[in-house]
């Protein structure tokens, strides 16, 4: 059994997607360093420990992350994953349009080019949102959208938000989605890009969104290829504080592990800010296969 950080205290600080594939962001507390751990094709286990720590801060000007310089331990029931000092240093509020106060960092960030998108999760779950152009489609990938269409590009966040608000006011367009709902759809709703494209095209046509860009299948960013069928995915029972297997993909903050030919989905989004043990080339838990029932109609 090999510990990822040689026995150092490590914290799950987030997740992301690079050209080479999805990764977990791991803070090494002793070294004060952040590491990207690529997950695709790796066999590993992750254990969640009781202690929580600040995940660190993000520089909106340079788009870089760093470990919390104060190494603040968070209360077990704290709602935020950052300490007050890192929150202030970052100064970012994704719902800035509802905030009473907007930081100087956010005001400058909001003046950069942004785009508005429609994210597809199932035929009945299409969500609108905005993202900075500097992030490309990473915002969509972090959310776990299965397909998407960019429907407008703008010079600033306020203009992108104006279109987002108009879209969210339309029937059938969501503004928010719980992580648990996304996992439920991942394992229970069949994904077919042709169907997803048709749904997104229908929304674009119905709302008259001229200039909308073509639909994108996001599966290759998650799996390095097509998405597995939903009937090949299930959420394991038990093992709430540990997960493991050969990772065949990651959708949003949900890892997809393979054990004995069966694929299991484990959401680790809720584990962010917890100390973790990342064990390489080791599977510390065995999931019980639950036979799935199939309907012919």
N, C-alpha and C positions, 0 to 999 in steps of 0.2 A: 504494500500500500504506500503510495507516494503522495505526500501533502503538497498541494500546488505552491504554497509559499514557505515551505520548509519549517512548518510549525509556528510561523508568525500569526499574529491576530489579523484576520481578514474580514472584510465587510462587503456584502453585496451592495454595490452602489448604483446599479442600474443595468440596462441592457441596450444594445444598439445593433446597427447593421452596416457593414462595410462592403466594399466590392467583393471581398473574399468570402463574405457570408456573415451570419449572425454571431454575436459575441456577448458575453457577460462582462460587466465592468466590476472589477474586484479591487478594493482598497487594501493595501498592505499598511497596517497601522504603524508598525515599528519602523518601516522604511519611509513612510510618508509618500508612497508612490501609488499610482493607479495603473492597473494592468488590464488589457483586453484579453479575455480568454475565449478564443474561437471555439464554438461548440460543435459545428457541423462535422459529423463523422467521428467524433471523439467518444471514447468510453470513459465515463467518469461518474462520480456520485457527489451530491451536494447535501450537506447537513445544516439545518438551521439551528443556531444556538440561541439561548435566551436573551443575551445582552444586545442592546441596540446602540448604534453610534451614528452621529451625523455623517451623511454621505459625501459632504464636501460642497464646493461652490462651483459656479459656472460663470465664466467671463463672457458677457454678451458682446463685447467688442472684438475679442480675439477668437471667440468660439472654442475656448479651451476649458477643461475641467481640472480641478485639483482637490487633493485630500483636505479635509478640515484641518486647518493649522492648529486648532485648539484641542483636537481629539475629544470632542464633547460626547459624553454618554447621554443618550436620550432616555426619558422615562418610558416604561413598557407601554403605556397607553397614549403616548404622544401622537398627535395627528400628523405632524410634519416629519419629514425625513431629514430636514436640515436644522441646525441650531440657529438661533436668532442672528448671530454674527454672519453666518454664511448666507442666510436669507437676505440680509441687508446688502452684503457684498455682491450677491447675484442680482437682486432687484427685479426679478422676473415674476410676473403673474399672468398665466395663460388666459385668465378671464379678466384682463385689464379693463375691458369695456364695462364691467360691473363694479370696478374698484373705486373707492373714494380717493385714493392716492396712487399716483403713478410715479415710480422712481425715475431719476435722471437716466439711469441705464436703460430702462424700458422705453422712455421717450425717444432716445437715440435709436434703439433697436426697432421701434415701430416705424421709423422713417426709412428703413431699408425696404427693398422690394419684397412683396408677399404675394402668395397665390391662394385662391379659394378652390376647394376640392369637394368632390362627392366620393365617399368611401363606402364600398359594398361589403356587407357581412353576410347577408342572406337576401332572398327575394323580398322579404318584409323588413329588412333592416339596412337602410341606407342613411348615412350620417354626413352632414356637412361640416367643414372645418376650414381653418386657414393655417398657413405655415410660412416661415421666412424662406425666400429663395435660396439663402445660403445653406439651408439644410437639405435641399433637394427633396427627395421623397421619403427621407428618413422618418419624418413625423408620421406619415402614413404607415410605415413599417412598424414603428414603435407601438402604434395602436392595434396592429394586427388586422388591418383591412385586407380582405382577400383580393379585391380589385378596386380600381379607382379611375376617376376622370378629373383632370384639372379643368375647371370651368371658367377661370378668369385669372389674369395676372395683373398686378397693380404696383404702383410706385411706393405704397406704404400700407401698413397694417390696418389703418382705419378704413381705407377704401375696400380692402379685402373683407374686413369684418362687415361692412355694409351689405355686401352681397351675401355673406354667410347668414346674417340675420334674416335677410329676405327669404333665403332658402329654408331656414329652420321654421319660418312661419307657414310654410306650405304643408299640406297633409302628407304624412308618410315620410317626412324628412326629420331625422333625429339630430339633436345638438350634443347629447351625451349618451354614453353607453357604459354600463358597469363591466368591469373585467370578467366577473363571473358569467355574465351573459355572453360575452365573446367566446369563452371557453365552451359554454353550452352549445353555441351555434357551431363551433369548430368540430365538435364530436357528434353532433346530431343532425346537422344540415349538410346535405350533399353539395359540394362545390363544383360547378362546371363553368368555365370561363365564358363559354358561348351564352349560357343563361345569364351570367352576371353582366356581360356586355349588353345584352338585350334589355335588362332592367335599367342599367345606367343610361342607355340610349333613350329609353322611354321617358325617363325623368328629364333628360336634357331637352328632348323634343316637346314634352308637355309644358315645360317652364320657359321655352323659347330662349335657351342659353346659347346664343350665337357665339361662335368662336371657341366653343368647348373643344378640348383636345381629345384624341382617341383614348379609349379605355385601355388600361394597363392590367395585365395579369401579374400579380405580385408574388405568385408561388415560387418562381426561381430564386427570389431573394430570401425566402424562408427555408426552402428545401434543396436548393441547387438544381431544381427541375420541377416537374409537375407535383401538385399536392396529392397526398394519398387520399383515397376515398374515405368519407366519414365513417363507413362501416368497418374501416381498418383502424379506427381510433377509439380509445375509451379512457375515461378518468379512473385511475386506480383507487381502490378503497384502502383506508388505513395509511400508515407511513406519512402522516401529516408533516412531520419535520424532517423528512429525508426523501431523496429521489435519486434515481440512477439508471444506467443502462447505456446502450450505444445511441448517441443523439443523432437522429436523422433530420432534425430541423428545429426551428423556433419560430413561432407565430406570435408577434407582439412579445409579451412577457411570458409566454407559455412554451416550455420545452417539450419536445416530442422525443420520447425515449423508446427504443426497441428492446424488448426482452423476449427471447424464445419465439421470435417471429410475430409477436403482437406489439402494436404501437400504443403507448400510453402518453397522455397529455397531462403535464404538471405545471400549473401556473406558479411562477416564482416572483411575479410582480409584487405580491404582498410580502415577500421576504426582504425587499429592499430596506436597507438600514440595519438589518440584523447581522451580527457576526455569523460567519459560516465556515464550514470546513469543506474544501474542495479537494476530493481525492481522485487522483488520476489512475486510469486503467484499473478501476476497482468498482464493483457493483455491490453496495452494502445492503440492498433491500431487494426482495423478490416479490413481484406483484402477482396477485392471484388473477388468473384469466377468468373473465366473466363472459360466457357465451352470449352472443347477441342474437336477438330475434329479428328475422327479416320478414318484411311484408311483400307479398307478390303484387299488391295493388296500391 
